[in-house]
Amino acid sequence: MFRLLLTALVPLIAVYGIAYYRSLKRNVRLARGSGLRYIVSPVYFQSIPWILLQEALLPILRQLPETFTQSWLPLSLFFRTWGVGYEPFEIAGTDTFIIASAGGNVLWTCDPEVILQLSHRHDDFIKPTNMLGMLNIYGPTITASEGDEHRRYRSIASPSFNENTHLTVWREAIRQAKLMLETWDHAAGHVSNLNLHANQYALHVLSKALFNKDMEWEVALEKPRGHELTYPEAISAVFKYNNTLFMTPQTILNISPVKEHRLARQAFVEFRKYLEEMVEEQTQTAAGKGRTEDINLLQNFVSAARSTHASRIPDAAVFGNLFIFILAGHETSANTMTFALSLLACRPDFQKALQTGIDDVVGGRDPTAWTYPQDYTKIMDGHVGALMNETLRLYTVLPFLPKTNEKAQAINVDGVRHVIAPNTLAMINTSATHRHPKHWPRPLHKSSDSPPYPVSSFQPERWLSKHTPAPGAFIPFAEGFRSCMGSRFARIEFCAAVATICKDYTVELEDGTGPAALAKAEAQLSSGVSFEMGLKLKEPVALKFVRRSG
């Protein structure tokens, strides 16, 4: 039996081996033809089997000589690229190079000039919709679409991000921040997991601004009739099990006894119910009152689906895009706020200066009396804006931004023209870009800090000077036509939260101010960071919010 099985497998292995060799040889030739530095890798960054197995294989790969793996492995680990920072480019001796494999070629860059070319030539370098398709679990999305489809979704969404919306964001963010502070007061200021509260805060602000959905702090934790999960729980669960939902057919999810499959299906069904309820409520409102002057995102997408014009979008696109805006709009904001306040606790000197700056602008006025855009602009021009920029520099929204080219395209690297073969996956490495020693001088590393040394590198004061980074060297919200349309929304939300909190409270490390407590927090903020569709802390930094005296 064994011999029969072996006889059957040998030809299959041989065929695979030959195909692998031919494909690798072809891709190496294409990489060499570009004239760029290239590295040969046994694995392809975008390979689904590799993405699924890499964490299990990593201990084995690390037993191999470093000379064999150091050139290709760090940038082949889908979930770990943030942690290696600029180092792979330093080893390669160039800021733009190609990793060639049998599965395909990947162009990696952290060169600001190349980044601007990839970002602004949006017809030449497009989003790899096959790679981003995992986001389309509820239907087509603005993120995973290109061409006319993307432009249609963008034209529907962009009117929602206006100054009326921004004023709503400002007011609601202050209201929600005050409610969050009340919750912390009930716990004597102890916050063991800030990200949970930050997620709830950001979700409430987004729901009001984009869907006109009022959410209260306590009510949000109750399960509505007909639901097994709360609104925030459903969103969080869909985010957590997104990979499972993408890779597992619905027929299997419906019958599988595997716990992860059951939880993924529950999350998918529950959030789908919430989306359907939101759309149905908006449809009924529109039928009764017609289109209101206060246009929001939900109204725009529902109207586009009910349109009688040829540009009408399918219902699935309404659900898909609502999901992606909720996902992107609150998770990223919550993560940034979590990192910022945790870093602030590690730098009491900068926090004191930040509080003084807030006091100088708002005086003794209650946050509800603060104005937009007047007070917002003054606050963001100071230490609060510096805090956000430095946090986004160190903890990028995404560690990489993918592009691809359907046809051969030429790029200029250091004044030399290079032709990139069709269907090359072009990856803008934001983590390396934001740590490039040419643009961001390296500080001395603390012994408690670990690669990529975010706490040692935390220097928000740099943003208080007149110096601005070179174009393409700081890209927190991407660049070009596909840049984030909600960037101002995010800045307003961050400013309102941090200013409201720091006006009356000081954030401290729960474990105290001693060297051991600081070393623990620094380790959590460096080696304790993981990538799960966004950068997150594996273990939250425990914090305490203490009311300011005087």
Secondary structure, DSSP 8 states (H G I E B T S, - for coil): -HHHHHHHHHHHHHHHHHHHHHHHHHHHHHHHHTTSEEEE-SS-TT-HHHHHHHHHHHHHHTTS-HHHHTTTSGGG-TTTHHHHTTHHHHHHTSSEEEEEETTEEEEEE--HHHHHHHHH-TTTSB--HHHHGGG-SSS--STT--HHHHHHHHHHHGGGSSHHHHHHHHHHHHHHHHHHHHHHHHTTTEES-HHHHHHHHHHHHHHHHHH-----TTGGGS--TT-SS-HHHHHHHHHHTHHHHHHS-HHHHHH---HHHHHHHHHHHHHHHHHHHHHHHHHHHHHHH---SS--HHHHHHHHHH--STT---HHHHHHHHHHHHHHHHHHHHHHHHHHHHHHHH-HHHHHHHHHHHHHHHTT--GGG--TTHHHHHHHTTHHHHHHHHHHHHS-SSSEEEEE-SS-EEEEETTEEEEE-TT-EEEEEHHHHTT-TTTS------TT--TT-HHHH--GGGGGSS----TTS--TT--GGGS-TTHHHHHHHHHHHHHHHHHHEEEEETT-SSHHHHHHHHHHTTTTEEESSSEEESS---EEEEE---
